[in-house]
Amino acid sequence: MVFLNAQGPIPALGFAFPDVCLTPVVVPVPIPYPNFSMRPVSIPTVFNVFTMMMPNHNLLTMQPITMGDNVGVNLGVATGMVMGPSQNYSSSFKVIQGVSPVTRMLDISGHNGMSPNMVGISISPAQPVVMVLA
């Protein structure tokens, strides 16, 4: 089932693993961590189309912060960033809202910056009403 991503009302998650960050044990050691992005803290770009009274998400929507790799205080191995932004990379090809295609549950997202530390997916629905099958 491919539900449309939205701001809520269910707090949906994006998940990426392994997000390898340098962690100071005695010397900095690369350790993999899970990385989560939360849909309710996203910055939506479509303000005139709502699902269950919440703004829908499209390919331009960004989650400004991710969590889970906070312990890797010497930053990520690939990007030099922890708790960075997340953004979807895949979307529907046929359903457009605003100027960009809508994103769905199970679409691919990049975590910790534009050149991501790790690629993940949306693992839970933000709303149980609208499905995008295209």
N, C-alpha and C positions, 0 to 999 in steps of 0.2 A: 504494500500500500504506500502510495507516494503522496503524502499530505503537503500542502502549500506551507512554506515557512512564513511565519508572522511574528509579531511582537509578543504574542501571548494568545490566550490567557494561561496556557500551560507553560511553565518555564522549561523550554526545550534546550537541549545540549548539543554542542558539537564536540567531537572527541578525536584526538590524535595520539598515537603511540608508535614508537618511542620518540619522545622529544629529548634529545641528548643535550644535557647542560653540564658545564664544568662545576663541580661541587668541591669546596675546600674540605678535605678530610685532614691530611697533613699537607699534601700538595694538591693542586686542582686535579680531580679525577673525573673523566666523562662518565656520567651516570644517566640512564634512561628514566624519564618520568612520564606519566600520563599528562595530557594537556586538554583542558576543557574550555570551551567558549559558551557563554550564556546568551541565548537569543533575547531575553528581556532587556539587556543592556545595550542592544544594537542601536545604531543610528540609522533609522529608516530614510528612504528617499522618496517613497510614495505616500503622500498624505491625503489622497482623495479616494483611495480604495481600501476598504476595511473588511476584515473577516472577524466575526465575533467581537466587534468594536475595537479591534487592534489593527495597526497599520501592517500591510503586507510587505514582504521582503522581496527585493529583486537583486540582480547581480551587482548593483552598486552599493548595497547595504553593507555596512562594516560593523563588526563587533570590536570595540576599542580596546578590550582587555581580555586576556585568557588567564586561566589559573591552573595550578597543578605543578608547574615547574618552578615555583617560588624558591625552593631550597637551592637551586642551582645559581647561587648569587654571583658566580664568576661568568655568567651569561651563557647563551647557547653556543654550541659548537659551529653550526652552520651560519647563523645570522648575527651572533653577538647580542642577543636580545632575550630577555625573559619577560613573561606577562605582556607580550606584545599584541598587536591587533590580529584579528582573524577575518578572512573574507572568503566568500564562495568562489570557486573556479568553474564549476559546471552548473547548468541550469536547464530549464525547459527551452526547446528550440522554437516552439510555436505560440506560447502564451507570453505576451508582453504587457507589462504594467509600467506606466511612466514612459521611459525611453529604453528600458532594459528588460530582458527576460526574467521571469519569476524563478525563485529558487525553491527547491523541494527538500523534504526529508530524504536522506541518503545521497544528496549531492556532495561532491568533493569540495573541501575547503582547505585553505592554507592557514597555518597557525604561526604566529610570531613574525609578522612582517610580510612585505611584498614578495621577497624571495624567501619562502617559508622554511622554518626550522624543521617542520614536519607537515605532511599532508594528512588530513582527516576527513570525517564525514559527519553529517548531522544525524544523530542516533535516536532522537525522540521527536515526536510531533509537537508542534506549538499549538495546534488546534485540530479537533477531530471532525471538521465539517467539510472542507474543500479539498478535493483530490485533484492533482494535475497529472494527467496520464500522457501528455504529449511531451 
